[in-house]
Structure formats: C-alpha cells, structure tokens
Amino acid sequence: MTEFAFRATDDLVTLINVFEVEPDKHQELLGVLNEGLEKVIRHRPGFVSGTTLAGKDGSRVVNVAQWRSLADIEATMADPAAQEYGRKSAALGKPAPGVYSVASVVTAP
C-alpha cells in the first residue's frame, strides 16, 4: 500500500480539485483522472504525488496533487496534454479546484 501524508513541515503546494459528478459517471471520471495522473501529470517537473478519492455515495471525486511550487502547477495547466485531461474530466463532472498549503496536521496519539 502506498502512503499519502500531509506534513505541515513540507514546503509543498497542494492542488485539490473537488468534482461533483452524477453517480453513473463516477467510475468513468475516476478512470480519466487516474489515466491523466499516470500518463501526463506524474511526468511533469515539480510533481510530487497525486491521490484520487472516490466519494462513497458516488456524487463526488476529489483529486489531490502535491507540487514543489505554484509555478509547476501553472506550467502543467498550460501543457496541452494536461489540458486535454482537464477537458475530459470537466465533461464528466463539475470541477472546483483550489491551491493550498498545509497549515496544520493532527494525528492520533
């Protein structure tokens, strides 16, 4: 199993994109996002990690990607191959992207 962790000490930028999706398009959207991560995004400069979360009720999909810098995110969004996956994803669900930094992390004792 691969571990995904947020650490407040990391100097990373996190892109979180929450998609609202019809349940009958849920699996297709997951497939497009995962294909884009594997074929394009993971090979981009500054990419650190990507995680896709599937809403249990089928109405949301969350894509989380950690990057070295905001400039790396912006350069990737300008890449035609990444834009193609963005269009495919947006055709399946309504995206709401945002860029974040980790402010704090609390773990179990």
C-alpha positions in Angstrom: 0.0 0.0 0.0 1.3 3.5 -0.9 1.1 6.0 1.9 -0.2 9.6 1.4 0.6 12.1 4.1 0.2 15.8 4.6 3.0 17.3 6.7 3.0 20.9 7.9 6.8 21.0 7.6 6.8 20.2 3.9 7.3 23.2 1.6 4.9 21.9 -0.9 1.9 23.4 -2.7 -1.3 21.2 -2.8 -3.9 21.4 -5.6 -7.2 20.0 -4.5 -9.9 19.6 -7.1 -13.4 18.5 -5.9 -15.6 17.2 -8.7 -19.4 17.0 -8.3 -20.4 14.1 -10.6 -23.5 12.1 -11.4 -23.2 8.6 -9.9 -23.4 7.0 -13.3 -20.3 8.9 -14.4 -18.4 8.4 -11.2 -16.2 5.4 -12.3 -15.5 7.0 -15.7 -14.3 10.2 -14.1 -12.1 8.2 -11.7 -10.6 6.4 -14.8 -9.9 9.7 -16.7 -8.3 11.3 -13.6 -6.1 8.3 -12.9 -5.1 7.9 -16.6 -4.1 11.6 -16.6 -2.1 11.2 -13.5 -0.3 8.2 -14.9 0.3 9.3 -18.5 0.9 13.0 -18.1 0.9 14.6 -14.6 3.4 12.4 -12.9 6.0 13.1 -15.5 5.7 16.9 -15.2 8.5 18.9 -13.5 7.8 19.6 -9.8 5.2 16.9 -9.4 5.5 15.1 -6.0 2.4 12.9 -5.6 -1.2 12.5 -6.7 -4.2 10.9 -4.9 -7.7 10.4 -6.1 -10.5 9.9 -3.6 -13.9 8.4 -4.6 -16.9 9.6 -2.7 -18.8 6.7 -1.1 -22.1 8.0 -2.4 -20.9 8.4 -6.0 -21.6 12.1 -6.1 -18.0 13.4 -5.6 -14.5 12.7 -6.7 -11.5 14.5 -5.1 -8.2 14.8 -6.8 -5.2 15.9 -4.7 -1.8 16.7 -6.2 1.3 17.9 -4.3 3.8 20.1 -6.2 7.1 21.7 -5.5 5.8 25.2 -6.5 2.8 27.1 -7.8 4.8 27.8 -11.0 5.0 24.0 -11.5 1.2 23.8 -11.3 0.7 26.7 -13.6 3.2 25.2 -16.2 1.3 21.9 -16.1 -2.0 23.6 -16.6 -0.6 25.3 -19.7 0.6 21.9 -21.1 -1.8 20.8 -24.0 -1.7 17.2 -22.8 -2.7 18.1 -19.3 -5.4 20.4 -20.7 -6.9 17.6 -22.7 -7.4 15.5 -19.5 -8.8 18.7 -17.9 -11.4 18.9 -20.6 -12.3 15.2 -20.4 -12.7 15.5 -16.6 -14.8 18.6 -16.8 -17.1 16.9 -19.3 -17.8 14.2 -16.7 -18.1 16.3 -13.5 -18.1 19.9 -12.3 -14.6 20.8 -11.0 -13.9 23.2 -8.2 -10.1 23.5 -8.0 -8.1 25.3 -5.3 -4.4 25.7 -4.3 -3.5 25.2 -0.7 -0.6 24.9 1.7 -0.7 22.7 4.8 -1.5 24.9 7.8 -1.5 22.1 10.4 -1.7 18.3 10.8 -3.2 16.4 13.8 -2.6 12.7 14.2 -3.9 10.1 16.6 -1.9 9.7 19.9 
